[in-house]
Amino acid sequence: MAIEEKSHGGRRISDRVKKIIKVIMNKILLIIQREYSSRVKKKSFIVMTFLVPVLFIGMIALVAFLVAKQNDLGDKHKIEVVDESGLFAGKLQSTPVVEYVTAKDDYATAKRTFIKAGYDYLLYIPSSLTGVQMLGEKKAGPMTSGKIEDELSNIIRIQRLSAAGIDTAVLSKAQKPITIAAMQLTENGVKDAHSYVAMGIGFLCAFLIYISLFIYGTQVMRGVIEEKVSRIIEVIISSVKPFQLMLGKIVGVGLVGLTQFLLWIIISIALSMGLGTAFMKSQVNAKTEQVSKMQHNHAPSSAATTNADQSADVDSILKNIEGIPVAYTIGCFLFYFLFGYFLYSAIFAAVGSAVDNETETQQFMLPITLPLIFTFVLAENFMINNPDSSLSVWLSMIPFTSPIAMMIRIPFGVPAWQLALSMFLMIAGFLFTTWVASRIYRVGILMYGKKASYKELAKWITYRE
């Protein structure tokens, strides 16, 4: 009988625990649903979801178009040349951007009549070749002056080599640089390392996480401040515990961010494929017309060679992309995006609960965001070129810096034990940070009119329930 009573008592306790957990989870799920649905239904969410990919793809297409048409769109500079050395006569070649005109007068006369002559710049080359000047009413751009410098240097170099009896063709061949193909040695053999593609993917993933942590973390903080100031929080706290409210708010906003990211990816891929198909069709039509014109004129055609080169370039790019483990990279990206967001959003929520307006958050924002800013700046200048250095490895382990640091390293290949340890520390860091943030949140969410300090926040952490 005693054994039966004990077993019944144990079942009752377990049933109560299950009911309590069920009630808590239902409350958290209600908060998540409220946060998610209220934000997803906003016009700003719908507009930004569709507008951002359109603007991003449009910007890339516009930049590519302007780069391709830079010679046609740029202003043509007319340059009058006074060459006292006589070494450059007839050797300066005009381009669609620069037109050279040999001066008929000496330097003093040309300088005096320069403004009336209608030229953009006056290039003066003294006989000694020292003190070469380019004069103009407007300041010459560094690209323009740099190109002219290179052209002058190249002409005089060839002349000096020829005068010394050196064959410039042989010298050019001897100076041809050696290119190194970065290869990776694996159990299945040697394969292309795809270093530049890995660099681009790593930096893009790190940038997306960097931006998202700021955007969605700040949304959590603003939501907490708004509810606190409007006193709605007092009504909500009467039904749920502060920790449940904070966790529900963080997860709800995180799901909003994840939804928006997925929609951005789908829309961007669709737009890219549409624009890419249209571009390829226009290129094929243009080349077909060029070939037909050349055949009609019985002229030798290089269009086939050009098309073959372009096809080879496209195939090379596709092979490089195929060499990157896309599913593995996306999986790691989603993990570090979610847990990085959870970690930082818990801190942002704690800050939002400790202040009465957004102005007061400034004193707390720098310590929070400094690890992110430091890691991102370091990723641009150091980590992307040294993904396996000791500093890069350590930064990819620390929870506050690993979301950015690890995403820089993953496309280059990370040992399984390092990735597992980083993920474990990321989860542990998230749980610890959430616990600390919840201790601040439960006190700060009901505090009004008192400016919090770091000392005050430390006291709130040790307050008993």
Secondary structure, DSSP 8 states (H G I E B T S, - for coil): -HHHHHHHHHHHHHHHHHHHHHHHHHHHHHHHHHHHHHHHTSHHHHHHHHHHHHHHHHHHHHHHHHHHTHHHHS--EEEEEEESS-SSTTT----SSEEEEE-SS-HHHHHHSHHHHT-SEEEEE-TTS-S-EEE-SS---HHHHHHHHHHHHHHHHHHHHHHTT--HHHHHHHT-------EEEETTEEEE--HHHHHHHHHHHHHHHHHHHHHHHHHHHHHHHHHHHTTHHHHHHTTS-HHHHHHHHHHHHHHHHHHHHHHHHHHHHHHHHHHHHHHHHHHHHHHHHHHHHHHHTT----HHHHHHHHHHHHHHHHHHHHTS-HHHHHHHHHHHHHHHHHHHHHHHHHHHHH-SSGGGGHHHHHHHHHHHHHHHHHIIIIITT-TTSHHHHHHTTSTTTHHHHHHHHGGG---HHHHHHHHHHHHHHHHHHHHHHHHHHHHHTT--S----HHHHHHHHH---
